[in-house]
Amino acid sequence: MSLAKKIVSYVLITLVLVFTIVSILGIWDIIRDLENVVLNIIYSLIVIFAASAVILFIFNVFMKDSEHKP
């Protein structure tokens, strides 16, 4: 794998992680009452799931080893 693909992959993963953290902090801005806690937990899990899917896609597309090619 070329060095450029590795660098691009790590930059994209870093950006995804930063945006995920910012999104979670936005969701959990201020918890004013306990009724919203469950909704905030669900939103946080959705954001984490989406970020995981993007990171998995980046790993599968950009960071594939050439050994696994048939």
C-alpha positions as a Markdown table, in Angstrom:
| # | Residue | x | y | z |
|---|---|---|---|---|
| 1 | Met | 0.0 | 0.0 | 0.0 |
| 2 | Ser | 1.3 | 3.4 | -0.9 |
| 3 | Leu | 2.2 | 5.9 | 1.7 |
| 4 | Ala | -0.2 | 8.4 | 0.3 |
| 5 | Lys | -3.2 | 6.1 | 0.9 |
| 6 | Lys | -2.2 | 5.5 | 4.5 |
| 7 | Ile | -1.8 | 9.2 | 5.1 |
| 8 | Val | -5.2 | 10.0 | 3.5 |
| 9 | Ser | -6.8 | 7.1 | 5.5 |
| 10 | Tyr | -5.5 | 8.4 | 8.8 |
| 11 | Val | -6.5 | 12.0 | 8.0 |
| 12 | Leu | -10.1 | 10.9 | 7.1 |
| 13 | Ile | -10.3 | 8.7 | 10.2 |
| 14 | Thr | -9.1 | 11.7 | 12.3 |
| 15 | Leu | -11.7 | 13.9 | 10.7 |
| 16 | Val | -14.5 | 11.4 | 11.3 |
| 17 | Leu | -13.5 | 11.1 | 15.0 |
| 18 | Val | -13.4 | 14.8 | 15.5 |
| 19 | Phe | -16.8 | 15.3 | 13.9 |
| 20 | Thr | -18.2 | 12.4 | 16.0 |
| 21 | Ile | -16.9 | 14.0 | 19.2 |
| 22 | Val | -18.4 | 17.4 | 18.2 |
| 23 | Ser | -21.7 | 15.8 | 17.3 |
| 24 | Ile | -21.9 | 13.9 | 20.6 |
| 25 | Leu | -21.0 | 17.1 | 22.5 |
| 26 | Gly | -23.8 | 18.9 | 20.6 |
| 27 | Ile | -26.3 | 16.2 | 21.4 |
| 28 | Trp | -25.4 | 16.2 | 25.1 |
| 29 | Asp | -25.4 | 20.0 | 25.3 |
| 30 | Ile | -27.4 | 20.4 | 28.5 |
| 31 | Ile | -29.5 | 17.7 | 30.2 |
| 32 | Arg | -32.4 | 19.7 | 31.7 |
| 33 | Asp | -34.7 | 16.9 | 32.6 |
| 34 | Leu | -34.5 | 13.1 | 32.9 |
| 35 | Glu | -37.0 | 12.5 | 30.1 |
| 36 | Asn | -34.5 | 13.5 | 27.4 |
| 37 | Val | -31.7 | 11.2 | 28.7 |
| 38 | Val | -33.0 | 8.2 | 26.8 |
| 39 | Leu | -33.4 | 10.2 | 23.6 |
| 40 | Asn | -29.9 | 11.6 | 24.0 |
| 41 | Ile | -28.5 | 8.0 | 24.5 |
| 42 | Ile | -30.3 | 6.9 | 21.4 |
| 43 | Tyr | -28.9 | 9.8 | 19.4 |
| 44 | Ser | -25.4 | 9.2 | 20.7 |
| 45 | Leu | -25.6 | 5.5 | 19.7 |
| 46 | Ile | -26.7 | 6.5 | 16.2 |
| 47 | Val | -23.9 | 8.9 | 15.8 |
| 48 | Ile | -21.3 | 6.4 | 17.1 |
| 49 | Phe | -22.8 | 3.7 | 14.8 |
| 50 | Ala | -22.6 | 6.0 | 11.8 |
| 51 | Ala | -19.0 | 7.0 | 12.6 |
| 52 | Ser | -18.1 | 3.3 | 13.0 |
| 53 | Ala | -19.6 | 2.5 | 9.6 |
| 54 | Val | -17.6 | 5.3 | 8.0 |
| 55 | Ile | -14.3 | 4.2 | 9.6 |
| 56 | Leu | -15.0 | 0.6 | 8.6 |
| 57 | Phe | -15.6 | 1.8 | 5.0 |
| 58 | Ile | -12.3 | 3.8 | 5.0 |
| 59 | Phe | -10.4 | 0.8 | 6.3 |
| 60 | Asn | -11.9 | -1.6 | 3.7 |
| 61 | Val | -11.4 | 0.8 | 0.7 |
| 62 | Phe | -8.2 | 2.6 | 1.4 |
| 63 | Met | -6.3 | 0.3 | 3.8 |
| 64 | Lys | -6.7 | -3.0 | 2.1 |
| 65 | Asp | -3.6 | -5.2 | 2.0 |
| 66 | Ser | -2.5 | -6.4 | -1.4 |
| 67 | Glu | -2.0 | -9.9 | 0.1 |
| 68 | His | -5.8 | -10.5 | 0.2 |
| 69 | Lys | -6.3 | -10.0 | -3.5 |
| 70 | Pro | -7.0 | -13.3 | -5.3 |
